[in-house]
Amino acid sequence: MLRDDLKQAQISAMKAGDKARVAAVRLIMARIKDRDIEQRTSAKPIEDDALIIETLQKMAKQRRESIEMFEKGGREELAAVERGELAVIEEFMPAQMDEAQTRAAIEAIKGEVGATGMKDMGRVMAGLKARHGSVLDMARASGWVKDSLQ
């Protein structure tokens, strides 16, 4: 279970004296705790590992955007900090599908839902998210779905 892996990573980083890793793991755990609190009032609860993976994906996306912005602004030292956090976040994420696997999944879902044009993009994206949401970057996949439906 991911929650246990995160706790173990925190303990081992603390024992090793790796302050940057401890800070990154604590950041992840704090965000997960926030999501747990949000889930208390939610109408439909999400399975624990799915919640953690979704949280990690959002955090990774935020770090990538921050890195890009810091590099454009000439703040390489801040970009380096973000890269370190991103590396720790990605350690706990499941392996992501590559482009070939994603395109194959898109074609399979297109066939199942009978997608023929751009009007069917929502149904294809919903199918992708339902089946492969935890191992797929939906932002990149949307571009490939568009290409496929045109």
VMD Tcl script that builds the backbone (N, CA, C; Angstrom):
set m [mol new atoms 450]
animate dup $m
set s [atomselect $m all]
$s set {name element resname resid chain x y z} {
  {N N MET 1 A 0.826 -1.168 0.000}
  {CA C MET 1 A 0.000 0.000 0.000}
  {C C MET 1 A 0.883 1.249 0.000}
  {N N LEU 2 A 0.512 2.224 -0.780}
  {CA C LEU 2 A 1.335 3.416 -0.957}
  {C C LEU 2 A 1.531 4.222 0.324}
  {N N ARG 3 A 0.498 4.276 1.127}
  {CA C ARG 3 A 0.594 5.053 2.374}
  {C C ARG 3 A 1.708 4.475 3.265}
  {N N ASP 4 A 1.786 3.158 3.339}
  {CA C ASP 4 A 2.828 2.510 4.138}
  {C C ASP 4 A 4.212 2.750 3.534}
  {N N ASP 5 A 4.286 2.712 2.196}
  {CA C ASP 5 A 5.562 2.973 1.520}
  {C C ASP 5 A 6.052 4.385 1.817}
  {N N LEU 6 A 5.126 5.333 1.825}
  {CA C LEU 6 A 5.495 6.719 2.125}
  {C C LEU 6 A 6.010 6.858 3.562}
  {N N LYS 7 A 5.346 6.187 4.495}
  {CA C LYS 7 A 5.784 6.252 5.891}
  {C C LYS 7 A 7.178 5.647 6.048}
  {N N GLN 8 A 7.402 4.515 5.368}
  {CA C GLN 8 A 8.717 3.879 5.434}
  {C C GLN 8 A 9.786 4.765 4.799}
  {N N ALA 9 A 9.458 5.420 3.699}
  {CA C ALA 9 A 10.410 6.313 3.039}
  {C C ALA 9 A 10.760 7.488 3.951}
  {N N GLN 10 A 9.783 7.976 4.667}
  {CA C GLN 10 A 10.029 9.084 5.585}
  {C C GLN 10 A 10.976 8.646 6.707}
  {N N ILE 11 A 10.713 7.488 7.263}
  {CA C ILE 11 A 11.555 6.974 8.350}
  {C C ILE 11 A 12.986 6.747 7.877}
  {N N SER 12 A 13.137 6.109 6.719}
  {CA C SER 12 A 14.486 5.824 6.226}
  {C C SER 12 A 15.227 7.111 5.851}
  {N N ALA 13 A 14.517 8.112 5.319}
  {CA C ALA 13 A 15.160 9.387 4.989}
  {C C ALA 13 A 15.582 10.118 6.260}
  {N N MET 14 A 14.766 10.012 7.294}
  {CA C MET 14 A 15.114 10.654 8.562}
  {C C MET 14 A 16.350 9.986 9.168}
  {N N LYS 15 A 16.405 8.667 9.112}
  {CA C LYS 15 A 17.560 7.945 9.651}
  {C C LYS 15 A 18.819 8.261 8.864}
  {N N ALA 16 A 18.671 8.456 7.547}
  {CA C ALA 16 A 19.824 8.748 6.698}
  {C C ALA 16 A 20.249 10.210 6.787}
  {N N GLY 17 A 19.393 11.050 7.349}
  {CA C GLY 17 A 19.726 12.465 7.476}
  {C C GLY 17 A 19.556 13.234 6.181}
  {N N ASP 18 A 18.752 12.726 5.273}
  {CA C ASP 18 A 18.504 13.364 3.980}
  {C C ASP 18 A 17.367 14.379 4.143}
  {N N LYS 19 A 17.738 15.607 4.453}
  {CA C LYS 19 A 16.740 16.636 4.770}
  {C C LYS 19 A 15.833 16.959 3.589}
  {N N ALA 20 A 16.379 16.992 2.388}
  {CA C ALA 20 A 15.570 17.328 1.214}
  {C C ALA 20 A 14.518 16.253 0.963}
  {N N ARG 21 A 14.913 15.004 1.108}
  {CA C ARG 21 A 13.966 13.901 0.901}
  {C C ARG 21 A 12.899 13.871 2.002}
  {N N VAL 22 A 13.306 14.114 3.230}
  {CA C VAL 22 A 12.348 14.161 4.340}
  {C C VAL 22 A 11.319 15.252 4.072}
  {N N ALA 23 A 11.782 16.413 3.646}
  {CA C ALA 23 A 10.873 17.529 3.376}
  {C C ALA 23 A 9.902 17.175 2.248}
  {N N ALA 24 A 10.394 16.527 1.196}
  {CA C ALA 24 A 9.537 16.165 0.071}
  {C C ALA 24 A 8.494 15.129 0.479}
  {N N VAL 25 A 8.895 14.134 1.239}
  {CA C VAL 25 A 7.952 13.097 1.667}
  {C C VAL 25 A 6.923 13.699 2.625}
  {N N ARG 26 A 7.350 14.589 3.496}
  {CA C ARG 26 A 6.397 15.247 4.395}
  {C C ARG 26 A 5.396 16.087 3.608}
  {N N LEU 27 A 5.869 16.725 2.562}
  {CA C LEU 27 A 4.993 17.515 1.699}
  {C C LEU 27 A 3.934 16.620 1.055}
  {N N ILE 28 A 4.354 15.464 0.573}
  {CA C ILE 28 A 3.423 14.505 -0.031}
  {C C ILE 28 A 2.400 14.047 1.008}
  {N N MET 29 A 2.883 13.680 2.180}
  {CA C MET 29 A 1.981 13.173 3.213}
  {C C MET 29 A 0.997 14.253 3.682}
  {N N ALA 30 A 1.443 15.505 3.737}
  {CA C ALA 30 A 0.548 16.594 4.130}
  {C C ALA 30 A -0.550 16.785 3.087}
  {N N ARG 31 A -0.187 16.709 1.816}
  {CA C ARG 31 A -1.192 16.863 0.758}
  {C C ARG 31 A -2.178 15.699 0.780}
  {N N ILE 32 A -1.695 14.503 1.054}
  {CA C ILE 32 A -2.583 13.339 1.140}
  {C C ILE 32 A -3.535 13.500 2.325}
  {N N LYS 33 A -3.025 14.018 3.416}
  {CA C LYS 33 A -3.889 14.244 4.582}
  {C C LYS 33 A -4.968 15.267 4.251}
  {N N ASP 34 A -4.607 16.305 3.508}
  {CA C ASP 34 A -5.609 17.285 3.065}
  {C C ASP 34 A -6.681 16.611 2.228}
  {N N ARG 35 A -6.261 15.721 1.328}
  {CA C ARG 35 A -7.223 15.008 0.476}
  {C C ARG 35 A -8.100 14.077 1.311}
  {N N ASP 36 A -7.535 13.467 2.348}
  {CA C ASP 36 A -8.328 12.626 3.243}
  {C C ASP 36 A -9.430 13.439 3.904}
  {N N ILE 37 A -9.088 14.636 4.332}
  {CA C ILE 37 A -10.075 15.509 4.974}
  {C C ILE 37 A -11.165 15.898 3.973}
  {N N GLU 38 A -10.773 16.196 2.738}
  {CA C GLU 38 A -11.753 16.520 1.700}
  {C C GLU 38 A -12.690 15.345 1.451}
  {N N GLN 39 A -12.167 14.136 1.534}
  {CA C GLN 39 A -12.956 12.937 1.255}
  {C C GLN 39 A -14.020 12.669 2.314}
  {N N ARG 40 A -13.834 13.188 3.499}
  {CA C ARG 40 A -14.811 12.949 4.566}
  {C C ARG 40 A -16.190 13.478 4.197}
  {N N THR 41 A -16.225 14.575 3.455}
  {CA C THR 41 A -17.507 15.177 3.076}
  {C C THR 41 A -17.923 14.808 1.661}
  {N N SER 42 A -17.137 14.018 0.979}
  {CA C SER 42 A -17.433 13.652 -0.399}
  {C C SER 42 A -18.579 12.652 -0.467}
  {N N ALA 43 A -19.364 12.765 -1.522}
  {CA C ALA 43 A -20.508 11.862 -1.705}
  {C C ALA 43 A -20.042 10.443 -2.008}
  {N N LYS 44 A -19.039 10.321 -2.877}
  {CA C LYS 44 A -18.533 8.976 -3.176}
  {C C LYS 44 A -17.049 8.897 -2.858}
  {N N PRO 45 A -16.698 8.081 -1.888}
  {CA C PRO 45 A -15.295 7.963 -1.490}
  {C C PRO 45 A -14.460 7.276 -2.571}
  {N N ILE 46 A -13.185 7.631 -2.618}
  {CA C ILE 46 A -12.241 7.047 -3.572}
  {C C ILE 46 A -11.380 6.043 -2.818}
  {N N GLU 47 A -11.052 4.944 -3.476}
  {CA C GLU 47 A -10.179 3.922 -2.894}
  {C C GLU 47 A -8.843 4.562 -2.528}
  {N N ASP 48 A -8.210 4.117 -1.444}
  {CA C ASP 48 A -7.042 4.768 -0.853}
  {C C ASP 48 A -5.884 4.944 -1.834}
  {N N ASP 49 A -5.440 3.865 -2.485}
  {CA C ASP 49 A -4.317 3.982 -3.409}
  {C C ASP 49 A -4.662 4.884 -4.593}
  {N N ALA 50 A -5.898 4.828 -5.076}
  {CA C ALA 50 A -6.312 5.689 -6.185}
  {C C ALA 50 A -6.247 7.160 -5.766}
  {N N LEU 51 A -6.652 7.432 -4.540}
  {CA C LEU 51 A -6.588 8.797 -4.013}
  {C C LEU 51 A -5.142 9.281 -3.953}
  {N N ILE 52 A -4.263 8.437 -3.488}
  {CA C ILE 52 A -2.849 8.805 -3.366}
  {C C ILE 52 A -2.233 9.009 -4.744}
  {N N ILE 53 A -2.529 8.128 -5.682}
  {CA C ILE 53 A -1.984 8.264 -7.034}
  {C C ILE 53 A -2.482 9.548 -7.684}
  {N N GLU 54 A -3.755 9.838 -7.527}
  {CA C GLU 54 A -4.318 11.074 -8.082}
  {C C GLU 54 A -3.626 12.299 -7.475}
  {N N THR 55 A -3.391 12.260 -6.182}
  {CA C THR 55 A -2.709 13.356 -5.501}
  {C C THR 55 A -1.278 13.500 -6.011}
  {N N LEU 56 A -0.584 12.383 -6.171}
  {CA C LEU 56 A 0.788 12.419 -6.677}
  {C C LEU 56 A 0.837 12.971 -8.101}
  {N N GLN 57 A -0.135 12.596 -8.935}
  {CA C GLN 57 A -0.169 13.099 -10.305}
  {C C GLN 57 A -0.346 14.611 -10.328}
  {N N LYS 58 A -1.225 15.120 -9.485}
  {CA C LYS 58 A -1.436 16.569 -9.418}
  {C C LYS 58 A -0.185 17.273 -8.926}
  {N N MET 59 A 0.459 16.707 -7.924}
  {CA C MET 59 A 1.671 17.317 -7.395}
  {C C MET 59 A 2.778 17.317 -8.440}
  {N N ALA 60 A 2.904 16.222 -9.191}
  {CA C ALA 60 A 3.930 16.139 -10.233}
  {C C ALA 60 A 3.669 17.190 -11.314}
  {N N LYS 61 A 2.422 17.339 -11.696}
  {CA C LYS 61 A 2.078 18.337 -12.711}
  {C C LYS 61 A 2.430 19.744 -12.217}
  {N N GLN 62 A 2.120 20.029 -10.971}
  {CA C GLN 62 A 2.451 21.337 -10.402}
  {C C GLN 62 A 3.957 21.571 -10.419}
  {N N ARG 63 A 4.731 20.549 -10.082}
  {CA C ARG 63 A 6.188 20.695 -10.063}
  {C C ARG 63 A 6.729 20.934 -11.470}
  {N N ARG 64 A 6.198 20.211 -12.458}
  {CA C ARG 64 A 6.658 20.411 -13.841}
  {C C ARG 64 A 6.382 21.841 -14.308}
  {N N GLU 65 A 5.204 22.349 -13.981}
  {CA C GLU 65 A 4.862 23.718 -14.361}
  {C C GLU 65 A 5.771 24.719 -13.648}
  {N N SER 66 A 6.047 24.471 -12.379}
  {CA C SER 66 A 6.919 25.364 -11.617}
  {C C SER 66 A 8.332 25.359 -12.179}
  {N N ILE 67 A 8.828 24.194 -12.530}
  {CA C ILE 67 A 10.173 24.087 -13.101}
  {C C ILE 67 A 10.249 24.914 -14.380}
  {N N GLU 68 A 9.267 24.769 -15.226}
  {CA C GLU 68 A 9.243 25.515 -16.486}
  {C C GLU 68 A 9.240 27.023 -16.232}
  {N N MET 69 A 8.412 27.458 -15.288}
  {CA C MET 69 A 8.323 28.885 -14.993}
  {C C MET 69 A 9.617 29.414 -14.372}
  {N N PHE 70 A 10.220 28.651 -13.479}
  {CA C PHE 70 A 11.472 29.091 -12.860}
  {C C PHE 70 A 12.585 29.174 -13.895}
  {N N GLU 71 A 12.629 28.223 -14.827}
  {CA C GLU 71 A 13.660 28.255 -15.863}
  {C C GLU 71 A 13.475 29.461 -16.778}
  {N N LYS 72 A 12.234 29.766 -17.114}
  {CA C LYS 72 A 11.973 30.954 -17.948}
  {C C LYS 72 A 12.353 32.226 -17.221}
  {N N GLY 73 A 12.181 32.242 -15.914}
  {CA C GLY 73 A 12.499 33.410 -15.109}
  {C C GLY 73 A 13.956 33.500 -14.685}
  {N N GLY 74 A 14.760 32.521 -15.072}
  {CA C GLY 74 A 16.175 32.544 -14.732}
  {C C GLY 74 A 16.467 32.185 -13.281}
  {N N ARG 75 A 15.577 31.448 -12.644}
  {CA C ARG 75 A 15.768 31.050 -11.243}
  {C C ARG 75 A 16.114 29.562 -11.172}
  {N N GLU 76 A 17.299 29.240 -11.623}
  {CA C GLU 76 A 17.725 27.842 -11.713}
  {C C GLU 76 A 17.788 27.167 -10.347}
  {N N GLU 77 A 18.144 27.908 -9.291}
  {CA C GLU 77 A 18.235 27.303 -7.950}
  {C C GLU 77 A 16.863 26.846 -7.461}
  {N N LEU 78 A 15.807 27.601 -7.783}
  {CA C LEU 78 A 14.460 27.186 -7.389}
  {C C LEU 78 A 13.972 26.018 -8.257}
  {N N ALA 79 A 14.359 26.032 -9.529}
  {CA C ALA 79 A 14.006 24.928 -10.416}
  {C C ALA 79 A 14.657 23.629 -9.933}
  {N N ALA 80 A 15.879 23.723 -9.418}
  {CA C ALA 80 A 16.577 22.533 -8.913}
  {C C ALA 80 A 15.853 21.940 -7.709}
  {N N VAL 81 A 15.333 22.798 -6.834}
  {CA C VAL 81 A 14.573 22.323 -5.674}
  {C C VAL 81 A 13.320 21.586 -6.136}
  {N N GLU 82 A 12.633 22.172 -7.111}
  {CA C GLU 82 A 11.414 21.555 -7.654}
  {C C GLU 82 A 11.732 20.221 -8.324}
  {N N ARG 83 A 12.860 20.147 -9.041}
  {CA C ARG 83 A 13.259 18.884 -9.681}
  {C C ARG 83 A 13.500 17.803 -8.639}
  {N N GLY 84 A 14.097 18.170 -7.513}
  {CA C GLY 84 A 14.325 17.213 -6.435}
  {C C GLY 84 A 13.014 16.686 -5.873}
  {N N GLU 85 A 12.050 17.583 -5.662}
  {CA C GLU 85 A 10.736 17.160 -5.172}
  {C C GLU 85 A 10.033 16.283 -6.193}
  {N N LEU 86 A 10.134 16.654 -7.462}
  {CA C LEU 86 A 9.502 15.870 -8.525}
  {C C LEU 86 A 10.078 14.455 -8.575}
  {N N ALA 87 A 11.374 14.328 -8.391}
  {CA C ALA 87 A 11.993 13.001 -8.404}
  {C C ALA 87 A 11.444 12.129 -7.280}
  {N N VAL 88 A 11.264 12.706 -6.107}
  {CA C VAL 88 A 10.722 11.946 -4.977}
  {C C VAL 88 A 9.272 11.576 -5.246}
  {N N ILE 89 A 8.490 12.503 -5.778}
  {CA C ILE 89 A 7.082 12.233 -6.084}
  {C C ILE 89 A 6.964 11.101 -7.091}
  {N N GLU 90 A 7.784 11.151 -8.144}
  {CA C GLU 90 A 7.703 10.139 -9.204}
  {C C GLU 90 A 8.113 8.748 -8.725}
  {N N GLU 91 A 8.907 8.661 -7.652}
  {CA C GLU 91 A 9.284 7.353 -7.105}
  {C C GLU 91 A 8.062 6.553 -6.650}
  {N N PHE 92 A 7.041 7.253 -6.184}
  {CA C PHE 92 A 5.875 6.586 -5.626}
  {C C PHE 92 A 4.734 6.421 -6.625}
  {N N MET 93 A 4.886 7.009 -7.812}
  {CA C MET 93 A 3.857 6.880 -8.844}
  {C C MET 93 A 4.065 5.590 -9.621}
  {N N PRO 94 A 2.973 4.976 -10.097}
  {CA C PRO 94 A 3.138 3.796 -10.938}
  {C C PRO 94 A 3.781 4.200 -12.269}
  {N N ALA 95 A 4.396 3.236 -12.936}
  {CA C ALA 95 A 5.030 3.511 -14.225}
  {C C ALA 95 A 3.977 4.017 -15.212}
  {N N GLN 96 A 4.312 5.100 -15.898}
  {CA C GLN 96 A 3.382 5.712 -16.831}
  {C C GLN 96 A 3.444 5.014 -18.190}
  {N N MET 97 A 2.310 5.026 -18.893}
  {CA C MET 97 A 2.248 4.432 -20.229}
  {C C MET 97 A 3.042 5.300 -21.199}
  {N N ASP 98 A 3.748 4.652 -22.131}
  {CA C ASP 98 A 4.468 5.434 -23.134}
  {C C ASP 98 A 3.515 5.800 -24.278}
  {N N GLU 99 A 4.036 6.534 -25.255}
  {CA C GLU 99 A 3.183 7.038 -26.336}
  {C C GLU 99 A 2.543 5.910 -27.136}
  {N N ALA 100 A 3.308 4.873 -27.456}
  {CA C ALA 100 A 2.773 3.772 -28.256}
  {C C ALA 100 A 1.639 3.053 -27.519}
  {N N GLN 101 A 1.833 2.788 -26.240}
  {CA C GLN 101 A 0.799 2.126 -25.448}
  {C C GLN 101 A -0.446 2.998 -25.340}
  {N N THR 102 A -0.237 4.296 -25.174}
  {CA C THR 102 A -1.367 5.224 -25.057}
  {C C THR 102 A -2.161 5.277 -26.350}
  {N N ARG 103 A -1.460 5.384 -27.468}
  {CA C ARG 103 A -2.152 5.434 -28.765}
  {C C ARG 103 A -2.926 4.134 -29.029}
  {N N ALA 104 A -2.369 3.002 -28.618}
  {CA C ALA 104 A -3.078 1.726 -28.778}
  {C C ALA 104 A -4.339 1.707 -27.916}
  {N N ALA 105 A -4.244 2.211 -26.692}
  {CA C ALA 105 A -5.408 2.269 -25.816}
  {C C ALA 105 A -6.468 3.207 -26.388}
  {N N ILE 106 A -6.038 4.318 -26.968}
  {CA C ILE 106 A -6.971 5.269 -27.588}
  {C C ILE 106 A -7.721 4.594 -28.731}
  {N N GLU 107 A -7.002 3.887 -29.572}
  {CA C GLU 107 A -7.636 3.208 -30.713}
  {C C GLU 107 A -8.629 2.152 -30.230}
  {N N ALA 108 A -8.268 1.427 -29.185}
  {CA C ALA 108 A -9.173 0.398 -28.656}
  {C C ALA 108 A -10.456 1.028 -28.117}
  {N N ILE 109 A -10.329 2.099 -27.398}
  {CA C ILE 109 A -11.512 2.759 -26.829}
  {C C ILE 109 A -12.338 3.408 -27.930}
  {N N LYS 110 A -11.670 3.981 -28.930}
  {CA C LYS 110 A -12.402 4.553 -30.070}
  {C C LYS 110 A -13.286 3.499 -30.725}
  {N N GLY 111 A -12.741 2.312 -30.900}
  {CA C GLY 111 A -13.507 1.228 -31.504}
  {C C GLY 111 A -14.680 0.796 -30.640}
  {N N GLU 112 A -14.474 0.751 -29.344}
  {CA C GLU 112 A -15.534 0.313 -28.431}
  {C C GLU 112 A -16.697 1.296 -28.364}
  {N N VAL 113 A -16.377 2.601 -28.335}
  {CA C VAL 113 A -17.447 3.595 -28.217}
  {C C VAL 113 A -17.967 4.055 -29.574}
  {N N GLY 114 A -17.326 3.611 -30.658}
  {CA C GLY 114 A -17.760 3.996 -31.992}
  {C C GLY 114 A -17.458 5.448 -32.308}
  {N N ALA 115 A -16.347 5.945 -31.826}
  {CA C ALA 115 A -15.971 7.339 -32.037}
  {C C ALA 115 A -15.560 7.563 -33.485}
  {N N THR 116 A -16.114 8.624 -34.070}
  {CA C THR 116 A -15.806 8.927 -35.477}
  {C C THR 116 A -15.261 10.333 -35.661}
  {N N GLY 117 A -15.547 11.246 -34.767}
  {CA C GLY 117 A -15.103 12.617 -34.942}
  {C C GLY 117 A -14.859 13.296 -33.613}
  {N N MET 118 A -14.583 14.599 -33.707}
  {CA C MET 118 A -14.260 15.374 -32.507}
  {C C MET 118 A -15.413 15.411 -31.498}
  {N N LYS 119 A -16.634 15.223 -31.962}
  {CA C LYS 119 A -17.775 15.244 -31.037}
  {C C LYS 119 A -17.722 14.091 -30.039}
  {N N ASP 120 A -16.950 13.084 -30.342}
  {CA C ASP 120 A -16.835 11.912 -29.473}
  {C C ASP 120 A -15.627 11.974 -28.538}
  {N N MET 121 A -14.922 13.091 -28.537}
  {CA C MET 121 A -13.688 13.191 -27.732}
  {C C MET 121 A -13.968 12.976 -26.246}
  {N N GLY 122 A -15.052 13.518 -25.745}
  {CA C GLY 122 A -15.379 13.368 -24.324}
  {C C GLY 122 A -15.571 11.925 -23.923}
  {N N ARG 123 A -16.229 11.157 -24.779}
  {CA C ARG 123 A -16.452 9.741 -24.454}
  {C C ARG 123 A -15.139 8.965 -24.466}
  {N N VAL 124 A -14.268 9.278 -25.427}
  {CA C VAL 124 A -12.972 8.598 -25.502}
  {C C VAL 124 A -12.117 8.959 -24.277}
  {N N MET 125 A -12.087 10.242 -23.924}
  {CA C MET 125 A -11.306 10.677 -22.763}
  {C C MET 125 A -11.843 10.045 -21.477}
  {N N ALA 126 A -13.177 9.958 -21.354}
  {CA C ALA 126 A -13.775 9.332 -20.168}
  {C C ALA 126 A -13.369 7.865 -20.077}
  {N N GLY 127 A -13.371 7.170 -21.208}
  {CA C GLY 127 A -12.946 5.769 -21.224}
  {C C GLY 127 A -11.488 5.609 -20.846}
  {N N LEU 128 A -10.646 6.501 -21.367}
  {CA C LEU 128 A -9.222 6.463 -21.025}
  {C C LEU 128 A -9.010 6.686 -19.536}
  {N N LYS 129 A -9.685 7.686 -19.005}
  {CA C LYS 129 A -9.512 8.002 -17.577}
  {C C LYS 129 A -10.009 6.857 -16.701}
  {N N ALA 130 A -11.117 6.242 -17.087}
  {CA C ALA 130 A -11.670 5.151 -16.285}
  {C C ALA 130 A -10.732 3.945 -16.260}
  {N N ARG 131 A -10.143 3.630 -17.392}
  {CA C ARG 131 A -9.303 2.420 -17.477}
  {C C ARG 131 A -7.847 2.647 -17.136}
  {N N HIS 132 A -7.314 3.797 -17.562}
  {CA C HIS 132 A -5.866 4.002 -17.465}
  {C C HIS 132 A -5.496 5.283 -16.723}
  {N N GLY 133 A -6.413 5.867 -15.980}
  {CA C GLY 133 A -6.177 7.156 -15.338}
  {C C GLY 133 A -4.974 7.190 -14.416}
  {N N SER 134 A -4.682 6.092 -13.752}
  {CA C SER 134 A -3.586 6.099 -12.786}
  {C C SER 134 A -2.214 5.962 -13.441}
  {N N VAL 135 A -2.163 5.501 -14.678}
  {CA C VAL 135 A -0.870 5.291 -15.344}
  {C C VAL 135 A -0.755 6.113 -16.622}
  {N N LEU 136 A -1.533 7.194 -16.699}
  {CA C LEU 136 A -1.583 7.961 -17.935}
  {C C LEU 136 A -1.626 9.447 -17.624}
  {N N ASP 137 A -0.822 10.208 -18.341}
  {CA C ASP 137 A -0.861 11.659 -18.240}
  {C C ASP 137 A -1.974 12.135 -19.165}
  {N N MET 138 A -3.099 12.526 -18.571}
  {CA C MET 138 A -4.286 12.870 -19.351}
  {C C MET 138 A -4.075 14.112 -20.215}
  {N N ALA 139 A -3.206 15.014 -19.811}
  {CA C ALA 139 A -2.949 16.217 -20.610}
  {C C ALA 139 A -2.287 15.841 -21.934}
  {N N ARG 140 A -1.303 14.972 -21.881}
  {CA C ARG 140 A -0.657 14.523 -23.125}
  {C C ARG 140 A -1.599 13.661 -23.935}
  {N N ALA 141 A -2.381 12.826 -23.262}
  {CA C ALA 141 A -3.297 11.929 -23.964}
  {C C ALA 141 A -4.360 12.700 -24.731}
  {N N SER 142 A -4.795 13.840 -24.212}
  {CA C SER 142 A -5.844 14.596 -24.902}
  {C C SER 142 A -5.368 15.059 -26.275}
  {N N GLY 143 A -4.119 15.434 -26.390}
  {CA C GLY 143 A -3.557 15.819 -27.695}
  {C C GLY 143 A -3.552 14.654 -28.659}
  {N N TRP 144 A -3.221 13.484 -28.163}
  {CA C TRP 144 A -3.191 12.295 -29.013}
  {C C TRP 144 A -4.600 11.875 -29.413}
  {N N VAL 145 A -5.559 12.044 -28.512}
  {CA C VAL 145 A -6.950 11.744 -28.845}
  {C C VAL 145 A -7.432 12.682 -29.954}
  {N N LYS 146 A -7.094 13.968 -29.838}
  {CA C LYS 146 A -7.458 14.937 -30.878}
  {C C LYS 146 A -6.887 14.524 -32.223}
  {N N ASP 147 A -5.597 14.188 -32.240}
  {CA C ASP 147 A -4.946 13.759 -33.483}
  {C C ASP 147 A -5.653 12.552 -34.066}
  {N N SER 148 A -6.023 11.639 -33.215}
  {CA C SER 148 A -6.638 10.400 -33.649}
  {C C SER 148 A -8.051 10.611 -34.210}
  {N N LEU 149 A -8.769 11.583 -33.670}
  {CA C LEU 149 A -10.154 11.798 -34.084}
  {C C LEU 149 A -10.296 12.729 -35.295}
  {N N GLN 150 A -9.228 13.387 -35.679}
  {CA C GLN 150 A -9.314 14.296 -36.828}
  {C C GLN 150 A -9.127 13.593 -38.137}
}
mol reanalyze $m
mol bondsrecalc $m
mol representation Tube
mol addrep $m
